[in-house]
Amino acid sequence: MVFKYFQIYFVGIFTFMVFMCVPPKGDASGDFAKEKAKLDSLREIRCPRLMSSAAEYYRNRDWKQTIRIYSEITRLDCDEWNADDAPPEQIYQYYSIAYEQLGKFDSAEIVLLDGLQKIPQNIQLRKRLAYAYKRQGKIDKETIEYERLMDLAPEDVTVLNDLAKIYKDQGRFVDQILVLEEILNIDQNNEIAQSELAMAFESSGRDPLDIYQKRYDDNPDNISYGLDYADRLINADRSSDAVSVLNKVISKDPSGKLAYRKLAEASKLIDDLENEAKAYESLFKIDPRDGKVAILISDVYIDLQEFGKALRWSDKAISLISNNGDGYGQKGKVYYIGWDSFRQNPFSTDDRIVAKLAYDYFLKAEEKGYRGYTKQNWLEKNAKDVLYGKAQWFMADDNVKRSRTLRTSTADYNWVTDILKPEASW
């Protein structure tokens, strides 16, 4: 019985306490409304002042004070109070930049993540967040952020370029190609993207030739594209096609030296030596003071065994190049290779004269510091057997001795223009 009364008493006390602890209906919402009104009143006074101060500190590059003010602005949620007077994009962007200026990219990251909780689709905040990740070396997070940006702004070429560069740096060339192709879908004449795409194809092991062709076909007036395409054709053993492209390039710009050089190179690769010579001669017309080109032309005519023309161009090189013996070395080369092409067995008088001319020019070239093609040592070593010398002069005709001049007389050497003078010791 006592226990029963005790139970009734306990239930009564518990019920009384519950009713005493529950606030009257409507008190909580009333208190909340009062607190909100109080906070709004505070915001109405503080937020405009804080925004003004933040702007002033930001303009003056006082980054510590900028951070302090924006910290208070975000605590008060000024952007939630009035997004027009306190735009969230501006708040979180400038707040993060202040941290960036102090080199505190981890703090900038936190600020930007807070801002993106409120405005997750904001492009500028995501760009800044990607930058903060980059400065911290958080490459994976930076990549993810740019991939989100690509989804948010699929036609923002700047974003796409940045993402393509990230993929390139990571060696993700297939992904880079996909992004670059997106760029070209937006801007088909984007020269940077076209160049990067060609290199990405090459890096990925795919043939970039089609890219170079399309780029040139789309921009036939672009000389650089034509030269690049021709280069690729040459590298792909398609020199005949390269010649065709280079002729088109030259028709657009007849004064382009590089195009003529490449045309000569491509012509040589397909054994079209006549056109190689013409290309170099056209190049020489553009710059008639270039002795090195004269030597190149002389070399082509040696290959063609047109030694008279080769000799004339070597003479031109001698007249143009005065600071070294390249021109004299080239003339010695013409005479030596010409001699090697026509020499008799046993050596004729003309053979010996031409060999001696070659030796004399190699000697002059060496005296001027020439270090190119030379047969001077071999000719010197075999002088008695090869060169015209004292013994041959002793046996010379009296008319020759009186004139003190030695000329070639056979048809094989009708291209020789020099006269050999006997040496004093003969």
ChimeraX attribute file (.defattr): number of C-alpha atoms within 10 A of each C-alpha:
attribute: neighborCount
match mode: 1-to-1
recipient: residues
	/A:1	5
	/A:2	6
	/A:3	8
	/A:4	8
	/A:5	9
	/A:6	11
	/A:7	10
	/A:8	10
	/A:9	11
	/A:10	11
	/A:11	11
	/A:12	11
	/A:13	10
	/A:14	11
	/A:15	10
	/A:16	11
	/A:17	11
	/A:18	9
	/A:19	10
	/A:20	10
	/A:21	8
	/A:22	8
	/A:23	9
	/A:24	9
	/A:25	8
	/A:26	8
	/A:27	10
	/A:28	11
	/A:29	10
	/A:30	11
	/A:31	11
	/A:32	11
	/A:33	12
	/A:34	12
	/A:35	12
	/A:36	12
	/A:37	12
	/A:38	12
	/A:39	14
	/A:40	17
	/A:41	11
	/A:42	12
	/A:43	19
	/A:44	14
	/A:45	11
	/A:46	16
	/A:47	23
	/A:48	16
	/A:49	14
	/A:50	19
	/A:51	21
	/A:52	14
	/A:53	16
	/A:54	25
	/A:55	17
	/A:56	14
	/A:57	19
	/A:58	19
	/A:59	11
	/A:60	10
	/A:61	13
	/A:62	14
	/A:63	21
	/A:64	14
	/A:65	16
	/A:66	26
	/A:67	20
	/A:68	13
	/A:69	21
	/A:70	23
	/A:71	17
	/A:72	15
	/A:73	23
	/A:74	19
	/A:75	9
	/A:76	17
	/A:77	16
	/A:78	26
	/A:79	19
	/A:80	13
	/A:81	15
	/A:82	16
	/A:83	12
	/A:84	10
	/A:85	12
	/A:86	20
	/A:87	14
	/A:88	22
	/A:89	20
	/A:90	14
	/A:91	22
	/A:92	24
	/A:93	20
	/A:94	23
	/A:95	27
	/A:96	28
	/A:97	22
	/A:98	25
	/A:99	21
	/A:100	20
	/A:101	14
	/A:102	12
	/A:103	14
	/A:104	16
	/A:105	22
	/A:106	17
	/A:107	17
	/A:108	27
	/A:109	22
	/A:110	14
	/A:111	23
	/A:112	27
	/A:113	17
	/A:114	14
	/A:115	23
	/A:116	19
	/A:117	9
	/A:118	13
	/A:119	13
	/A:120	12
	/A:121	14
	/A:122	15
	/A:123	18
	/A:124	15
	/A:125	24
	/A:126	23
	/A:127	19
	/A:128	20
	/A:129	27
	/A:130	23
	/A:131	20
	/A:132	27
	/A:133	21
	/A:134	16
	/A:135	16
	/A:136	15
	/A:137	11
	/A:138	13
	/A:139	15
	/A:140	11
	/A:141	15
	/A:142	23
	/A:143	20
	/A:144	13
	/A:145	20
	/A:146	23
	/A:147	16
	/A:148	16
	/A:149	22
	/A:150	19
	/A:151	11
	/A:152	14
	/A:153	16
	/A:154	15
	/A:155	15
	/A:156	14
	/A:157	20
	/A:158	12
	/A:159	19
	/A:160	24
	/A:161	19
	/A:162	14
	/A:163	24
	/A:164	27
	/A:165	18
	/A:166	19
	/A:167	18
	/A:168	19
	/A:169	11
	/A:170	12
	/A:171	14
	/A:172	16
	/A:173	22
	/A:174	16
	/A:175	16
	/A:176	26
	/A:177	22
	/A:178	12
	/A:179	23
	/A:180	27
	/A:181	17
	/A:182	18
	/A:183	24
	/A:184	17
	/A:185	12
	/A:186	14
	/A:187	13
	/A:188	14
	/A:189	14
	/A:190	15
	/A:191	14
	/A:192	11
	/A:193	23
	/A:194	21
	/A:195	16
	/A:196	18
	/A:197	24
	/A:198	20
	/A:199	20
	/A:200	24
	/A:201	19
	/A:202	14
	/A:203	16
	/A:204	15
	/A:205	10
	/A:206	12
	/A:207	14
	/A:208	18
	/A:209	20
	/A:210	13
	/A:211	17
	/A:212	24
	/A:213	18
	/A:214	14
	/A:215	23
	/A:216	21
	/A:217	14
	/A:218	13
	/A:219	15
	/A:220	16
	/A:221	14
	/A:222	15
	/A:223	19
	/A:224	15
	/A:225	23
	/A:226	26
	/A:227	22
	/A:228	17
	/A:229	26
	/A:230	30
	/A:231	20
	/A:232	19
	/A:233	21
	/A:234	19
	/A:235	12
	/A:236	12
	/A:237	13
	/A:238	16
	/A:239	22
	/A:240	18
	/A:241	14
	/A:242	26
	/A:243	23
	/A:244	13
	/A:245	22
	/A:246	26
	/A:247	16
	/A:248	17
	/A:249	23
	/A:250	19
	/A:251	11
	/A:252	14
	/A:253	14
	/A:254	15
	/A:255	15
	/A:256	15
	/A:257	18
	/A:258	14
	/A:259	26
	/A:260	24
	/A:261	18
	/A:262	21
	/A:263	29
	/A:264	27
	/A:265	22
	/A:266	28
	/A:267	22
	/A:268	17
	/A:269	16
	/A:270	14
	/A:271	11
	/A:272	14
	/A:273	19
	/A:274	14
	/A:275	18
	/A:276	26
	/A:277	22
	/A:278	17
	/A:279	21
	/A:280	25
	/A:281	19
	/A:282	17
	/A:283	24
	/A:284	19
	/A:285	11
	/A:286	14
	/A:287	13
	/A:288	14
	/A:289	15
	/A:290	16
	/A:291	23
	/A:292	17
	/A:293	19
	/A:294	27
	/A:295	25
	/A:296	21
	/A:297	26
	/A:298	30
	/A:299	23
	/A:300	23
	/A:301	22
	/A:302	20
	/A:303	12
	/A:304	14
	/A:305	15
	/A:306	16
	/A:307	23
	/A:308	20
	/A:309	19
	/A:310	29
	/A:311	27
	/A:312	18
	/A:313	24
	/A:314	29
	/A:315	19
	/A:316	20
	/A:317	28
	/A:318	22
	/A:319	13
	/A:320	16
	/A:321	17
	/A:322	12
	/A:323	9
	/A:324	16
	/A:325	23
	/A:326	27
	/A:327	28
	/A:328	26
	/A:329	31
	/A:330	31
	/A:331	26
	/A:332	30
	/A:333	26
	/A:334	28
	/A:335	28
	/A:336	24
	/A:337	19
	/A:338	26
	/A:339	22
	/A:340	13
	/A:341	11
	/A:342	13
	/A:343	19
	/A:344	12
	/A:345	7
	/A:346	9
	/A:347	14
	/A:348	13
	/A:349	21
	/A:350	22
	/A:351	26
	/A:352	22
	/A:353	26
	/A:354	30
	/A:355	24
	/A:356	24
	/A:357	24
	/A:358	28
	/A:359	26
	/A:360	18
	/A:361	23
	/A:362	31
	/A:363	21
	/A:364	17
	/A:365	24
	/A:366	19
	/A:367	11
	/A:368	16
	/A:369	12
	/A:370	19
	/A:371	12
	/A:372	14
	/A:373	12
	/A:374	21
	/A:375	17
	/A:376	20
	/A:377	12
	/A:378	11
	/A:379	19
	/A:380	15
	/A:381	10
	/A:382	11
	/A:383	16
	/A:384	14
	/A:385	13
	/A:386	21
	/A:387	23
	/A:388	24
	/A:389	18
	/A:390	15
	/A:391	10
	/A:392	14
	/A:393	17
	/A:394	11
	/A:395	9
	/A:396	13
	/A:397	9
	/A:398	11
	/A:399	9
	/A:400	12
	/A:401	14
	/A:402	8
	/A:403	9
	/A:404	14
	/A:405	12
	/A:406	19
	/A:407	18
	/A:408	20
	/A:409	11
	/A:410	12
	/A:411	7
	/A:412	15
	/A:413	20
	/A:414	12
	/A:415	18
	/A:416	19
	/A:417	12
	/A:418	13
	/A:419	14
	/A:420	17
	/A:421	13
	/A:422	15
	/A:423	10
	/A:424	6
	/A:425	6
	/A:426	10
